[in-house]
Structures are given as structure tokens and as C-alpha cells.
Amino acid sequence: MITELDPEHDALARVVRDFAQERIAPHAEAWDAEHTFPTDVVREMGDLGLFGIPFPAAYGGGGGDLTMLCVAIEEIARVDQSMAITLEAAVGLGANPIYRFGTEEQRQRWLPDLLAGRALGAFGLTEPDAGSDAGGTRTRAVLDDATQEWVIDGQKAFITNSGTEITSLVTVTALTGPPGSSPEISSIIVPAGSPGLIVEPPYRKMGWHASDTHGLVFDGCRVPADHLLGEQGRGFAQFLAILDEGRIAIAALALGVIEGCLEACRRYATERVAFGRAIGANQAVAFKVADLAVAAAAARGLVYGAARRRDAGAAFGTEAAIAKLYATEAAVTATREATQIFGGYGFMDETPVARHYRDAKILEIGEGTSEVQRLVISRALGLPVR
């Protein structure tokens, strides 16, 4: 259990772990094999209060903090990364921008369903030609004065939770300044089903098969002028703030992966017999399992240290980058080593470590690549990197 956290966080960990073991773990293999997004279980996660954890009770939230959200994500990620990223993206990228930057009217309209898990929100930042270089956004929104509507044209790529049957909105970044002027990026709420919003077929992904991911096309997509999120021209600053918190949450997901691999390998190394003894008696195997324990402990310290700083109101951007960089790279290593420990069985899809192996690579890419994290850390050290 999470003994270094306070009793409230520890109690949440127990509740979410029980839910994950009962409602997610038995089905994760089938969801992965069939590329199924389990809407019913997502709604059950909402009933448990997971989507509302860090938001005020006034909007239907649990009044918790980022640390509590990280606890929930970590516990779900132990058994299934697809459901963990569904939660992380729905909270951090779907609901959080509305809460942080929305008007009171926007909050009252969108947050109750998002926080209850009755609906999912998405965040459309990445484009086919603008991933890490988000300042290279090409999607454009023009205000039609006659109708008082934003007219949006462009494309977004790799957008999580954007095409489910319960998706209610996608917040998109778009250029809103006059053509030829300095780039002015704003954020606009686009309700699901808006005219001109085209949800492309789901991607064929290496992993995260039960997570919903689509490309989006905006072809003269019209939404009311009051769907602007925050101040015009502040979209770039908004998503930077959102991603800082998201990096900690992704690091918590990676921590769950490491711990899931550690427990699976500890158990397998104790039970699997070769050459007349448990394979854990072999130093080569035992040392790999020991290294997994070290990685889990180090990642845990970084994740919850960064989360506590954020919850205390201290600066946390560098700590978030460090946690994300270490935990995600350690998770990829952990899944590779776990697959090696399991041997031939580790190469079979029905083995959880095989699914973790396929799923983990995206952790080093999504919500800021490892290279971007190193850039952030280098700049914090005062290095003159660009």
C-alpha cells in the first residue's frame, strides 16, 4: 500500500485497486484484443467519483487534489494502461481546461457531466505537422461577425477520448489573429456533433487498444462566439499550464506500470521452476526484479514529490518534467525486462506484461516527449539551449 501518503490517499488507493482488480483486470485482455472501448466500465469509474477527484464539490467534484488523482491513475495503470489514460486525459485534458480557464457559465454547462463520468472531454492540440512544436499550429478560427460564430478549419491528430459515444466536447487550439500577423493561438470549445466537425476512423495503434484515439478534421466548423475558452490569444499559455499538471499524471501512470510489472515478475520468479528450482533463485533474474523495485521506489518519490509541490502552490514545472522523464523511461525499461523474465510467455498477447510492453512506449511520447522534458530541465538549469 501507499504508506508514505496520508490515510485519505491510502484509503483511496485501496478502493481503486479493488475496483481495478474486479472490473478492469478480468477484461483488459479481451478489450485489447478486440480494440473495445468499454463505455460501461468508464461510467462505473464515474460512479466511483474518479473523474471528479480534483475539482470542487460545487461542480460535482470530490474536492481532492492532484495527489489523489495520481493515486487513482497509478492503481488503474497497474492492470490496464488504456483505462488509466482514459481517466488521465478526461480529467487533465478534458475537464481541467474548462475548470481552469472557463467562464462560470461554461463551467456550469460542461463540468457536471464531465466530473460524473457521464461525458468525456478531449483536448485538440497536436496536428499532423505540429506535435512537440505546438507553436506551429495551422488550424485557424475566424470570427463571423454576422452570425457571431467561430468558423474553424484545420486538422488535429492523435486526440484521446474524441470519438466515444459519450464524448461531449473537444477543446481545440487555433490561430485567431489576422493572416500574416504574429501567431495568436486561442482555445475554443467545440461540442461533439458540431457542423463541420469530422471524427476520422480510429487509429490502428501499437498499444492502448482500448483507449479511444482519433484524428479530427474541421471543415468550416461553426461554434458560437461564446465558446472561446479564456482570453483570445492565451491558448498557448493555457496548454502549457495544463501540460505541466498532465506530466505528473502521466508519470503516475508510468509508476503504476512499473509496479504492475514488479508484482507480476516477483510472483512469476517465485512460481516458475526451471532446472529444478524457482527461476528467482538465479541471480540474473533476481537482480532484474530488484532493479524493478528500485525503479518503482525512485519513480514514486519523483511523482508524489512533484504532485505535493503542485498541491502546495509551489513552482513545480521542472519537477513535473523530471518525474515524467524518469518514470516513463523507467516504465519502458520495466516492461522490456518483465517480458524477458517471462521468456516465451512474455511474448504471448494473453500475458499482461506483453500488453504493458506494447502500451508503454507511448508514455515517452504523449504529453511531451522525453526530448521535450530534457529541454525543459536543461533550461531550468540555466543552459542556453533552444
Secondary structure, 3 states (H helix, E strand, C coil): CCCCCCHHHHHHHHHHHHHHHHHHCCCHHHHHHHCCCCHHHHHHHHHCCHHHCCCCHHHCCCCCCHHHHHHHHHHHHCCCHHHHHHHHHHHHHHHHHHHHHCCHHHHHHHHHHHHHCCCEEEEECCECCECCCHHHCCCEEEEECCCCEEEEEEEEEEEECCCCCCEEEEEEEEECCCCCCCCCEEEEEEECCCCCEEEEEECCCCCCCCCCEEEEEEEEEEEEHHHEECCCCCHHHHHHHHHHHHHHHHHHHHHHHHHHHHHHHHHHHHHCEECCEEHHHCHHHHHHHHHHHHHHHHHHHHHHHHHHHHHCCCCCHHHHHHHHHHHHHHHHHHHHHHHHHHHHHHHCCCCHHHHHHHHHHHHHCCCCCHHHHHHHHHHHCCCCCC
